[in-house]
Amino acid sequence: MTLEGELARLSRGWRGPALAALIAFLAGLPGLLAVPPLDRDESRFAQATAQMLESGDFTVIRYQEEPRFKKPVGIHWLQAASVSVFSSPEARQIWAYRIPSLLGAMLAAAACAWGASAFFGAPAGLLAGAMLGATFMLSTEALIAKTDATLCGVTTLALAALGRIYAEARGGPPAGRRAWLLFWIGVSVGTLVKGPVTPMVAALTIAALTLSERRAGWLKRLNWLWGVILLAAVCGPWAWAVTVATDGGFWSAALGGDLAPKLAGGQESHGAPPGYHALLSPLLMFPMTLLLPAAAVTAWRRRGEPGVRFALCWLIPTWLVFEALPTKLVHYTLPTYGAVAWLAAAALTAPIGKGARWTGAAMAGLFGVLLAGGALYLVKAYGDASDLPAALPAALFLAGAGLVGGYMLVRQAPPSAAMTALALGVAGHATLAAGLAPRLRPLWLSARVETVMAKAELLPEQGIADAPVTVAGYAEPSLVFALGTPTELAGPEDAAQAISEHRPAVVEQREEANFEKALAGYRARAHLVAAIKGLDYSDGKKMTLRVYEAAPGSPQTEAQDTGGQP
C-alpha cells in the first residue's frame, strides 16, 4: 500500500484525531514523568492547587498566605481533580499536576485534525494534528503544570468547531449537530482557564472572516443565545463567588495589577519589539519548520479557498495582537499554531515548488542543528561526560529531524519528509526532556534539597522533624512545593530561631555569616547535613544551599515576644 493509501486508512473517521492525540501524548509524556518541578510559574500553580486541596477553599487562589489574583481558577480545578484521582496533595508528585496540560495538548492535536479534515481531507487533517502535537512549543508546554497547553487545547477546539460550521456553509461536509456546542464549550472553558484569550481569538477570527467576505449568515449556526447561557453557567458561579470572597479585590488585582501592565509595557522584564514571535517561530514550531515556507506560499496562492481563508483569519489578527503587545513570552502565540498546521497540511495536498522545498529544507536543517547544539551545550554548561549518553541521542534525533526531513523534502517526497521529521522530532524532544534534562543536577536545587532532607528524615511530611522548615536566601516556589505550604521564607535570624526550636533550616551561603551570628545570640548549635551547589536559573545566580538541623545536645529555646530573642 502506498503512503497516501496508508494515511487515508489511518485517518478515516475518528482515527485521524485519535492518532494526532496519541502523537501529542508520546511527545509530552516522557518529560511529564521525568522533569522535576520547574520555577517559577509551574511550582506556583502547583502549590496554589495543593493549598486548595489542603484548605478546601476552591474559590480564592493563594500561594502560601499571598492571594494569587492573576488568572481565573480553571486550571487549578483541573489540576485538583487530577491530583485527587491519581495522587494526593501530601505526596507532592508534580506529574499529577501536569496531567491537564498533557490532556490539553492532546485535545489541541485532535481538534486540529478534526477541523482541518473538513477543508483538506482526512489524511491532511491527520498530518495537521500530528504536526501541531509534535511542535517543540506545545510538547514542552504539555509537561508543565500551568495554563498554556490547556488553553491551546480548548482554543483549538473552539476554532475547529467554528471552522467546521464555516466549511459546511461553503459546501463542505456536515458540521454535525453539536459543533456549536463544542465551540461554546471551548470558549467557556478557555475563559475560566485564562480569561479573555480564547474569546479574543474567536472574536478576531469571526471579525476577519466577516470583513473579508461581507457575509455573516453562517454565524447563526452558533446558537448565540444558548452559547452565552452556557458561558455564563460555566464562568458565572465562580466569578460571583470570588467577587464576594475578595470584596472585588480579585478583579482589581487581575485587571489592574496583571493585565494592564502587560498592555502598557514589558512586564517583569519580558518586553520585546514587534517581530519577536515571528523570529522565534521556526525554532518553537520545529519540526513543522520544514513546511513553513510551503505554508506561506499556500497561504498566498490559495487564499481564496475556504480552508486557507479561515486559517489566515485565525492566524493573522491574533498574531498581530501579540506582536503589538509590549509584554512578550514565547508561549503567547501558541493558540494560533493550529492555523499554521492547517496551512502546512494544505501545502501537502498539492505539489510544492522548488523554492519552498529548498527553503524549508534549509530552515529545518539549520534549526535542527541549533537544537542539537543546544543539547550538547547543556552538557557543557551544567553536566559532565557521564551525561553524553543522554545528550548524544537527543542531538542526533533533533539534527536528523531537520537534515533527513529536509533531504527528503528536496527529493520531492513531502508527506514522507513531514512524517520522518515528525517522528525524529518527537524522539529528540522526549530524549532531551526525559533523558538529559533531569541529569543536569546544578539546575535542580530544590529537588536535590528535598532528596537530602528526605534521607536525613527532615521533611515535614515524614512526621519526624519539627515543622516548618525555614529557608533563608532562597525563595523559589519549587522548594515551597517540595517542603510544604507552612515553609517559612525568611531571613538568617529566622533560620537561627528555627534551629533553636529544633526545626530544620536551609541557608544560602550569602546569608551564612548573619546566620552564624544569630545562632550565637540564641546560644544554639547547628549541624550541617549537606551543602548543595547549583544555579538558580530563574535569576541566573549561583547558589550554595546548606541544610541544617539542630546539633545533638543543643538546648531548645522558646521564642519571646521581643523580636524572637530568648
Buried (B, 14 or more C-beta within 10 A) or exposed (E): EEEEEEBBEBBEEEBBBBBBBBBBBBBBBBBBBBBBBBBBBBBBBBBBBBBBBEEEEBBBBBBBEEBBBBBBBBBBBBBBBBBEEEBEBEEBBBBBBBBBBBBBBBBBBBBBBBBBBBBBBBBBBBBBBBBBBBBBBBBBBBBBBBBBBBBBBBBBBBBBBBBBBBBBBBEBEEBEEEBBBBBBBBBBBBBBBBBEBBBBBBBBBBEBBBEEBEEEEBBEBBBEEEBEEBBEEBBEEBBEBBBEBBEEBBEEBBEEEBBEBBEEEBBEEBBBEEEBBEEBBBBBBBBBBBBBBBBBBBBEEBEEBBBBBBBBBBBBBBBEBBBEBBBBBBBBBBBBBBBBBBBBBBBBBEEBBEEBBBBBBBBBBBBBBBBBEBBBEBBEEBBEEEBBEBBBBBBBBBBBBBBBBBBBBBEEBBBBBBBBBBBBBBBBBBBBBBBBBBBBBBBBBBBBBBBBBEEBEBBBEEEEBBBBBBBBBBBBBBBBBBBBBEBBBBBBBBBBBBBBBBBBBBBBBBBBEBBEEBBEBBEBBBEEBBEBEBBBBBEEEEBBBBBBBBBEEBEEBEBEEEEBBB
